[in-house]
């Protein structure tokens, strides 16, 4: 059965960020779709057997950590991810 997991992440600013997030999260086994809201900094991940820990780890690695877990390093990484996604 398909489920939806919701995440709120830091540093989401533009369509480049959205493209990067969608592209990378869609590579994770079980993920069937990803929707990102820039104003809400909300990421909805749809799929079967989604492992929340893998999503959180992938987001952090891209520079989009869960809300409340930001750092200067994550902000810098997100700028690179953002540029790569454009």
Jmol script that loads the backbone (N, CA, C; Angstrom):
load data "model"
ATOM      1  N   UNK A   1       0.836  -1.180   0.000  1.00  0.00           N
ATOM      2  CA  UNK A   1       0.000   0.000   0.000  1.00  0.00           C
ATOM      3  C   UNK A   1       0.885   1.250   0.000  1.00  0.00           C
ATOM      4  N   UNK A   2       0.544   2.195  -0.831  1.00  0.00           N
ATOM      5  CA  UNK A   2       1.293   3.443  -0.927  1.00  0.00           C
ATOM      6  C   UNK A   2       0.986   4.334   0.271  1.00  0.00           C
ATOM      7  N   UNK A   3       2.047   4.905   0.844  1.00  0.00           N
ATOM      8  CA  UNK A   3       1.900   5.838   1.957  1.00  0.00           C
ATOM      9  C   UNK A   3       2.612   7.137   1.612  1.00  0.00           C
ATOM     10  N   UNK A   4       2.336   8.160   2.395  1.00  0.00           N
ATOM     11  CA  UNK A   4       2.996   9.454   2.229  1.00  0.00           C
ATOM     12  C   UNK A   4       3.660   9.847   3.539  1.00  0.00           C
ATOM     13  N   UNK A   5       4.930  10.187   3.450  1.00  0.00           N
ATOM     14  CA  UNK A   5       5.684  10.699   4.598  1.00  0.00           C
ATOM     15  C   UNK A   5       5.937  12.181   4.342  1.00  0.00           C
ATOM     16  N   UNK A   6       5.808  12.998   5.369  1.00  0.00           N
ATOM     17  CA  UNK A   6       6.006  14.440   5.235  1.00  0.00           C
ATOM     18  C   UNK A   6       7.217  14.878   6.038  1.00  0.00           C
ATOM     19  N   UNK A   7       8.014  15.742   5.419  1.00  0.00           N
ATOM     20  CA  UNK A   7       9.222  16.275   6.039  1.00  0.00           C
ATOM     21  C   UNK A   7       9.203  17.786   5.884  1.00  0.00           C
ATOM     22  N   UNK A   8       9.730  18.486   6.857  1.00  0.00           N
ATOM     23  CA  UNK A   8       9.925  19.931   6.765  1.00  0.00           C
ATOM     24  C   UNK A   8      11.426  20.154   6.833  1.00  0.00           C
ATOM     25  N   UNK A   9      11.966  20.824   5.810  1.00  0.00           N
ATOM     26  CA  UNK A   9      13.412  20.948   5.683  1.00  0.00           C
ATOM     27  C   UNK A   9      13.851  22.401   5.581  1.00  0.00           C
ATOM     28  N   UNK A  10      15.091  22.626   5.946  1.00  0.00           N
ATOM     29  CA  UNK A  10      15.717  23.947   5.862  1.00  0.00           C
ATOM     30  C   UNK A  10      16.274  24.172   4.448  1.00  0.00           C
ATOM     31  N   UNK A  11      16.506  25.427   4.110  1.00  0.00           N
ATOM     32  CA  UNK A  11      17.277  25.868   2.938  1.00  0.00           C
ATOM     33  C   UNK A  11      16.616  25.651   1.583  1.00  0.00           C
ATOM     34  N   UNK A  12      15.325  25.354   1.521  1.00  0.00           N
ATOM     35  CA  UNK A  12      14.639  25.208   0.232  1.00  0.00           C
ATOM     36  C   UNK A  12      14.273  26.608  -0.246  1.00  0.00           C
ATOM     37  N   UNK A  13      14.866  27.034  -1.384  1.00  0.00           N
ATOM     38  CA  UNK A  13      14.683  28.405  -1.844  1.00  0.00           C
ATOM     39  C   UNK A  13      14.125  28.561  -3.252  1.00  0.00           C
ATOM     40  N   UNK A  14      14.348  27.583  -4.141  1.00  0.00           N
ATOM     41  CA  UNK A  14      13.999  27.822  -5.532  1.00  0.00           C
ATOM     42  C   UNK A  14      13.715  26.517  -6.277  1.00  0.00           C
ATOM     43  N   UNK A  15      13.407  26.650  -7.560  1.00  0.00           N
ATOM     44  CA  UNK A  15      13.125  25.482  -8.390  1.00  0.00           C
ATOM     45  C   UNK A  15      14.342  24.573  -8.519  1.00  0.00           C
ATOM     46  N   UNK A  16      15.545  25.129  -8.447  1.00  0.00           N
ATOM     47  CA  UNK A  16      16.759  24.306  -8.487  1.00  0.00           C
ATOM     48  C   UNK A  16      16.821  23.389  -7.280  1.00  0.00           C
ATOM     49  N   UNK A  17      16.448  23.912  -6.127  1.00  0.00           N
ATOM     50  CA  UNK A  17      16.399  23.095  -4.909  1.00  0.00           C
ATOM     51  C   UNK A  17      15.380  21.967  -5.089  1.00  0.00           C
ATOM     52  N   UNK A  18      14.211  22.321  -5.610  1.00  0.00           N
ATOM     53  CA  UNK A  18      13.142  21.334  -5.823  1.00  0.00           C
ATOM     54  C   UNK A  18      13.620  20.237  -6.764  1.00  0.00           C
ATOM     55  N   UNK A  19      14.244  20.615  -7.882  1.00  0.00           N
ATOM     56  CA  UNK A  19      14.737  19.623  -8.843  1.00  0.00           C
ATOM     57  C   UNK A  19      15.752  18.681  -8.212  1.00  0.00           C
ATOM     58  N   UNK A  20      16.672  19.236  -7.431  1.00  0.00           N
ATOM     59  CA  UNK A  20      17.685  18.410  -6.768  1.00  0.00           C
ATOM     60  C   UNK A  20      17.039  17.434  -5.803  1.00  0.00           C
ATOM     61  N   UNK A  21      16.138  17.933  -4.972  1.00  0.00           N
ATOM     62  CA  UNK A  21      15.470  17.089  -3.977  1.00  0.00           C
ATOM     63  C   UNK A  21      14.687  15.976  -4.653  1.00  0.00           C
ATOM     64  N   UNK A  22      13.887  16.318  -5.660  1.00  0.00           N
ATOM     65  CA  UNK A  22      13.089  15.312  -6.343  1.00  0.00           C
ATOM     66  C   UNK A  22      13.973  14.271  -7.031  1.00  0.00           C
ATOM     67  N   UNK A  23      14.984  14.730  -7.711  1.00  0.00           N
ATOM     68  CA  UNK A  23      15.874  13.819  -8.433  1.00  0.00           C
ATOM     69  C   UNK A  23      16.557  12.823  -7.501  1.00  0.00           C
ATOM     70  N   UNK A  24      17.096  13.318  -6.402  1.00  0.00           N
ATOM     71  CA  UNK A  24      17.832  12.451  -5.474  1.00  0.00           C
ATOM     72  C   UNK A  24      16.915  11.525  -4.676  1.00  0.00           C
ATOM     73  N   UNK A  25      15.786  12.036  -4.208  1.00  0.00           N
ATOM     74  CA  UNK A  25      14.902  11.196  -3.402  1.00  0.00           C
ATOM     75  C   UNK A  25      14.236  10.109  -4.241  1.00  0.00           C
ATOM     76  N   UNK A  26      13.999  10.378  -5.510  1.00  0.00           N
ATOM     77  CA  UNK A  26      13.398   9.372  -6.389  1.00  0.00           C
ATOM     78  C   UNK A  26      14.328   8.188  -6.637  1.00  0.00           C
ATOM     79  N   UNK A  27      15.596   8.309  -6.298  1.00  0.00           N
ATOM     80  CA  UNK A  27      16.556   7.212  -6.443  1.00  0.00           C
ATOM     81  C   UNK A  27      16.477   6.214  -5.279  1.00  0.00           C
ATOM     82  N   UNK A  28      15.819   6.605  -4.197  1.00  0.00           N
ATOM     83  CA  UNK A  28      15.750   5.765  -3.008  1.00  0.00           C
ATOM     84  C   UNK A  28      14.702   4.669  -3.221  1.00  0.00           C
ATOM     85  N   UNK A  29      15.058   3.415  -2.924  1.00  0.00           N
ATOM     86  CA  UNK A  29      14.116   2.306  -3.102  1.00  0.00           C
ATOM     87  C   UNK A  29      12.796   2.541  -2.365  1.00  0.00           C
ATOM     88  N   UNK A  30      11.701   2.277  -3.056  1.00  0.00           N
ATOM     89  CA  UNK A  30      10.365   2.435  -2.488  1.00  0.00           C
ATOM     90  C   UNK A  30       9.723   3.774  -2.775  1.00  0.00           C
ATOM     91  N   UNK A  31      10.531   4.784  -3.132  1.00  0.00           N
ATOM     92  CA  UNK A  31       9.993   6.119  -3.408  1.00  0.00           C
ATOM     93  C   UNK A  31       9.381   6.126  -4.812  1.00  0.00           C
ATOM     94  N   UNK A  32       8.113   6.529  -4.876  1.00  0.00           N
ATOM     95  CA  UNK A  32       7.397   6.581  -6.152  1.00  0.00           C
ATOM     96  C   UNK A  32       7.105   8.006  -6.609  1.00  0.00           C
ATOM     97  N   UNK A  33       7.215   8.970  -5.712  1.00  0.00           N
ATOM     98  CA  UNK A  33       6.963  10.355  -6.070  1.00  0.00           C
ATOM     99  C   UNK A  33       7.361  11.298  -4.955  1.00  0.00           C
ATOM    100  N   UNK A  34       7.725  12.519  -5.356  1.00  0.00           N
ATOM    101  CA  UNK A  34       8.159  13.530  -4.389  1.00  0.00           C
ATOM    102  C   UNK A  34       7.542  14.866  -4.786  1.00  0.00           C
ATOM    103  N   UNK A  35       6.887  15.510  -3.840  1.00  0.00           N
ATOM    104  CA  UNK A  35       6.345  16.852  -4.049  1.00  0.00           C
ATOM    105  C   UNK A  35       7.006  17.788  -3.053  1.00  0.00           C
ATOM    106  N   UNK A  36       7.390  18.989  -3.529  1.00  0.00           N
ATOM    107  CA  UNK A  36       8.065  19.954  -2.668  1.00  0.00           C
ATOM    108  C   UNK A  36       7.329  21.292  -2.731  1.00  0.00           C
ATOM    109  N   UNK A  37       7.042  21.861  -1.567  1.00  0.00           N
ATOM    110  CA  UNK A  37       6.454  23.191  -1.463  1.00  0.00           C
ATOM    111  C   UNK A  37       7.536  24.145  -0.972  1.00  0.00           C
ATOM    112  N   UNK A  38       7.933  25.079  -1.831  1.00  0.00           N
ATOM    113  CA  UNK A  38       8.972  26.041  -1.464  1.00  0.00           C
ATOM    114  C   UNK A  38       8.525  26.930  -0.297  1.00  0.00           C
ATOM    115  N   UNK A  39       7.329  27.555  -0.357  1.00  0.00           N
ATOM    116  CA  UNK A  39       6.944  28.456   0.739  1.00  0.00           C
ATOM    117  C   UNK A  39       6.831  27.755   2.098  1.00  0.00           C
ATOM    118  N   UNK A  40       6.346  26.518   2.088  1.00  0.00           N
ATOM    119  CA  UNK A  40       6.169  25.786   3.341  1.00  0.00           C
ATOM    120  C   UNK A  40       7.420  25.004   3.745  1.00  0.00           C
ATOM    121  N   UNK A  41       8.386  24.911   2.807  1.00  0.00           N
ATOM    122  CA  UNK A  41       9.592  24.097   3.032  1.00  0.00           C
ATOM    123  C   UNK A  41       9.184  22.667   3.399  1.00  0.00           C
ATOM    124  N   UNK A  42       8.157  22.192   2.699  1.00  0.00           N
ATOM    125  CA  UNK A  42       7.544  20.892   2.975  1.00  0.00           C
ATOM    126  C   UNK A  42       7.844  19.924   1.835  1.00  0.00           C
ATOM    127  N   UNK A  43       8.229  18.714   2.211  1.00  0.00           N
ATOM    128  CA  UNK A  43       8.522  17.670   1.237  1.00  0.00           C
ATOM    129  C   UNK A  43       7.617  16.488   1.537  1.00  0.00           C
ATOM    130  N   UNK A  44       6.820  16.088   0.552  1.00  0.00           N
ATOM    131  CA  UNK A  44       5.955  14.923   0.684  1.00  0.00           C
ATOM    132  C   UNK A  44       6.526  13.816  -0.193  1.00  0.00           C
ATOM    133  N   UNK A  45       6.783  12.678   0.426  1.00  0.00           N
ATOM    134  CA  UNK A  45       7.368  11.543  -0.285  1.00  0.00           C
ATOM    135  C   UNK A  45       6.342  10.414  -0.291  1.00  0.00           C
ATOM    136  N   UNK A  46       5.967   9.954  -1.498  1.00  0.00           N
ATOM    137  CA  UNK A  46       4.997   8.888  -1.652  1.00  0.00           C
ATOM    138  C   UNK A  46       5.704   7.613  -2.090  1.00  0.00           C
ATOM    139  N   UNK A  47       5.224   6.488  -1.578  1.00  0.00           N
ATOM    140  CA  UNK A  47       5.800   5.223  -1.993  1.00  0.00           C
ATOM    141  C   UNK A  47       5.394   4.073  -1.105  1.00  0.00           C
ATOM    142  N   UNK A  48       6.067   2.963  -1.302  1.00  0.00           N
ATOM    143  CA  UNK A  48       5.805   1.748  -0.543  1.00  0.00           C
ATOM    144  C   UNK A  48       7.050   1.403   0.265  1.00  0.00           C
ATOM    145  N   UNK A  49       6.866   1.198   1.553  1.00  0.00           N
ATOM    146  CA  UNK A  49       7.986   0.832   2.413  1.00  0.00           C
ATOM    147  C   UNK A  49       9.046   1.911   2.538  1.00  0.00           C
ATOM    148  N   UNK A  50       8.616   3.163   2.573  1.00  0.00           N
ATOM    149  CA  UNK A  50       9.554   4.285   2.667  1.00  0.00           C
ATOM    150  C   UNK A  50      10.261   4.245   4.019  1.00  0.00           C
ATOM    151  N   UNK A  51      11.572   4.336   3.960  1.00  0.00           N
ATOM    152  CA  UNK A  51      12.368   4.378   5.195  1.00  0.00           C
ATOM    153  C   UNK A  51      12.684   5.832   5.516  1.00  0.00           C
ATOM    154  N   UNK A  52      12.038   6.336   6.540  1.00  0.00           N
ATOM    155  CA  UNK A  52      12.187   7.733   6.947  1.00  0.00           C
ATOM    156  C   UNK A  52      13.644   8.105   7.200  1.00  0.00           C
ATOM    157  N   UNK A  53      14.403   7.191   7.815  1.00  0.00           N
ATOM    158  CA  UNK A  53      15.799   7.482   8.127  1.00  0.00           C
ATOM    159  C   UNK A  53      16.633   7.701   6.864  1.00  0.00           C
ATOM    160  N   UNK A  54      16.330   6.971   5.792  1.00  0.00           N
ATOM    161  CA  UNK A  54      17.070   7.157   4.538  1.00  0.00           C
ATOM    162  C   UNK A  54      16.758   8.510   3.899  1.00  0.00           C
ATOM    163  N   UNK A  55      15.498   8.925   4.004  1.00  0.00           N
ATOM    164  CA  UNK A  55      15.092  10.220   3.445  1.00  0.00           C
ATOM    165  C   UNK A  55      15.785  11.347   4.217  1.00  0.00           C
ATOM    166  N   UNK A  56      15.744  11.281   5.538  1.00  0.00           N
ATOM    167  CA  UNK A  56      16.362  12.314   6.379  1.00  0.00           C
ATOM    168  C   UNK A  56      17.861  12.400   6.084  1.00  0.00           C
ATOM    169  N   UNK A  57      18.512  11.262   5.970  1.00  0.00           N
ATOM    170  CA  UNK A  57      19.952  11.231   5.683  1.00  0.00           C
ATOM    171  C   UNK A  57      20.253  11.835   4.311  1.00  0.00           C
ATOM    172  N   UNK A  58      19.462  11.476   3.303  1.00  0.00           N
ATOM    173  CA  UNK A  58      19.661  12.010   1.954  1.00  0.00           C
ATOM    174  C   UNK A  58      19.444  13.521   1.912  1.00  0.00           C
ATOM    175  N   UNK A  59      18.394  13.997   2.565  1.00  0.00           N
ATOM    176  CA  UNK A  59      18.121  15.437   2.599  1.00  0.00           C
ATOM    177  C   UNK A  59      19.271  16.187   3.269  1.00  0.00           C
ATOM    178  N   UNK A  60      19.742  15.682   4.374  1.00  0.00           N
ATOM    179  CA  UNK A  60      20.842  16.331   5.092  1.00  0.00           C
ATOM    180  C   UNK A  60      22.107  16.365   4.234  1.00  0.00           C
ATOM    181  N   UNK A  61      22.395  15.263   3.563  1.00  0.00           N
ATOM    182  CA  UNK A  61      23.582  15.187   2.704  1.00  0.00           C
ATOM    183  C   UNK A  61      23.522  16.221   1.567  1.00  0.00           C
ATOM    184  N   UNK A  62      22.298  16.492   1.073  1.00  0.00           N
ATOM    185  CA  UNK A  62      22.120  17.478  -0.003  1.00  0.00           C
ATOM    186  C   UNK A  62      22.131  18.907   0.521  1.00  0.00           C
ATOM    187  N   UNK A  63      22.079  19.087   1.852  1.00  0.00           N
ATOM    188  CA  UNK A  63      22.052  20.431   2.432  1.00  0.00           C
ATOM    189  C   UNK A  63      20.672  20.899   2.817  1.00  0.00           C
ATOM    190  N   UNK A  64      19.719  19.958   2.894  1.00  0.00           N
ATOM    191  CA  UNK A  64      18.346  20.279   3.266  1.00  0.00           C
ATOM    192  C   UNK A  64      17.939  19.477   4.509  1.00  0.00           C
ATOM    193  N   UNK A  65      18.563  19.777   5.659  1.00  0.00           N
ATOM    194  CA  UNK A  65      18.255  19.019   6.877  1.00  0.00           C
ATOM    195  C   UNK A  65      16.844  19.321   7.371  1.00  0.00           C
ATOM    196  N   UNK A  66      16.330  18.437   8.210  1.00  0.00           N
ATOM    197  CA  UNK A  66      15.015  18.676   8.800  1.00  0.00           C
ATOM    198  C   UNK A  66      15.033  19.994   9.575  1.00  0.00           C
ATOM    199  N   UNK A  67      13.885  20.635   9.642  1.00  0.00           N
ATOM    200  CA  UNK A  67      13.764  21.905  10.365  1.00  0.00           C
ATOM    201  C   UNK A  67      14.332  21.770  11.765  1.00  0.00           C
ATOM    202  N   UNK A  68      15.100  22.779  12.153  1.00  0.00           N
ATOM    203  CA  UNK A  68      15.704  22.800  13.474  1.00  0.00           C
ATOM    204  C   UNK A  68      17.070  22.152  13.552  1.00  0.00           C
ATOM    205  N   UNK A  69      17.561  21.610  12.426  1.00  0.00           N
ATOM    206  CA  UNK A  69      18.860  20.924  12.413  1.00  0.00           C
ATOM    207  C   UNK A  69      19.813  21.555  11.395  1.00  0.00           C
ATOM    208  N   UNK A  70      19.708  22.846  11.206  1.00  0.00           N
ATOM    209  CA  UNK A  70      20.524  23.529  10.200  1.00  0.00           C
ATOM    210  C   UNK A  70      21.889  23.918  10.774  1.00  0.00           C
ATOM    211  N   UNK A  71      22.833  24.136   9.876  1.00  0.00           N
ATOM    212  CA  UNK A  71      24.164  24.612  10.255  1.00  0.00           C
ATOM    213  C   UNK A  71      24.726  25.402   9.072  1.00  0.00           C
ATOM    214  N   UNK A  72      25.798  26.126   9.304  1.00  0.00           N
ATOM    215  CA  UNK A  72      26.434  26.880   8.215  1.00  0.00           C
ATOM    216  C   UNK A  72      26.910  25.938   7.111  1.00  0.00           C
ATOM    217  N   UNK A  73      27.421  24.774   7.494  1.00  0.00           N
ATOM    218  CA  UNK A  73      27.869  23.794   6.503  1.00  0.00           C
ATOM    219  C   UNK A  73      26.701  23.331   5.646  1.00  0.00           C
ATOM    220  N   UNK A  74      25.557  23.016   6.246  1.00  0.00           N
ATOM    221  CA  UNK A  74      24.379  22.562   5.491  1.00  0.00           C
ATOM    222  C   UNK A  74      23.882  23.672   4.567  1.00  0.00           C
ATOM    223  N   UNK A  75      23.943  24.920   5.018  1.00  0.00           N
ATOM    224  CA  UNK A  75      23.535  26.038   4.162  1.00  0.00           C
ATOM    225  C   UNK A  75      24.437  26.119   2.937  1.00  0.00           C
ATOM    226  N   UNK A  76      25.737  25.974   3.142  1.00  0.00           N
ATOM    227  CA  UNK A  76      26.690  26.026   2.028  1.00  0.00           C
ATOM    228  C   UNK A  76      26.454  24.879   1.060  1.00  0.00           C
ATOM    229  N   UNK A  77      26.236  23.685   1.580  1.00  0.00           N
ATOM    230  CA  UNK A  77      25.980  22.518   0.732  1.00  0.00           C
ATOM    231  C   UNK A  77      24.711  22.725  -0.075  1.00  0.00           C
ATOM    232  N   UNK A  78      23.691  23.330   0.534  1.00  0.00           N
ATOM    233  CA  UNK A  78      22.428  23.537  -0.173  1.00  0.00           C
ATOM    234  C   UNK A  78      22.593  24.501  -1.347  1.00  0.00           C
ATOM    235  N   UNK A  79      23.495  25.487  -1.230  1.00  0.00           N
ATOM    236  CA  UNK A  79      23.743  26.394  -2.345  1.00  0.00           C
ATOM    237  C   UNK A  79      24.301  25.627  -3.541  1.00  0.00           C
ATOM    238  N   UNK A  80      25.179  24.679  -3.287  1.00  0.00           N
ATOM    239  CA  UNK A  80      25.755  23.866  -4.360  1.00  0.00           C
ATOM    240  C   UNK A  80      24.667  22.980  -4.965  1.00  0.00           C
ATOM    241  N   UNK A  81      23.859  22.334  -4.120  1.00  0.00           N
ATOM    242  CA  UNK A  81      22.768  21.483  -4.599  1.00  0.00           C
ATOM    243  C   UNK A  81      21.779  22.297  -5.414  1.00  0.00           C
ATOM    244  N   UNK A  82      21.480  23.488  -4.935  1.00  0.00           N
ATOM    245  CA  UNK A  82      20.559  24.391  -5.612  1.00  0.00           C
ATOM    246  C   UNK A  82      21.061  24.713  -7.015  1.00  0.00           C
ATOM    247  N   UNK A  83      22.324  25.089  -7.118  1.00  0.00           N
ATOM    248  CA  UNK A  83      22.922  25.438  -8.407  1.00  0.00           C
ATOM    249  C   UNK A  83      22.959  24.249  -9.351  1.00  0.00           C
ATOM    250  N   UNK A  84      23.240  23.077  -8.814  1.00  0.00           N
ATOM    251  CA  UNK A  84      23.310  21.869  -9.640  1.00  0.00           C
ATOM    252  C   UNK A  84      21.926  21.484 -10.174  1.00  0.00           C
ATOM    253  N   UNK A  85      20.872  21.811  -9.428  1.00  0.00           N
ATOM    254  CA  UNK A  85      19.529  21.443  -9.819  1.00  0.00           C
ATOM    255  C   UNK A  85      18.888  22.354 -10.851  1.00  0.00           C
ATOM    256  N   UNK A  86      19.509  23.479 -11.118  1.00  0.00           N
ATOM    257  CA  UNK A  86      18.919  24.441 -12.072  1.00  0.00           C
ATOM    258  C   UNK A  86      19.118  24.005 -13.489  1.00  0.00           C
TER     259      UNK A  86
END
end "model"
wireframe off; spacefill off
backbone 0.3
color backbone group
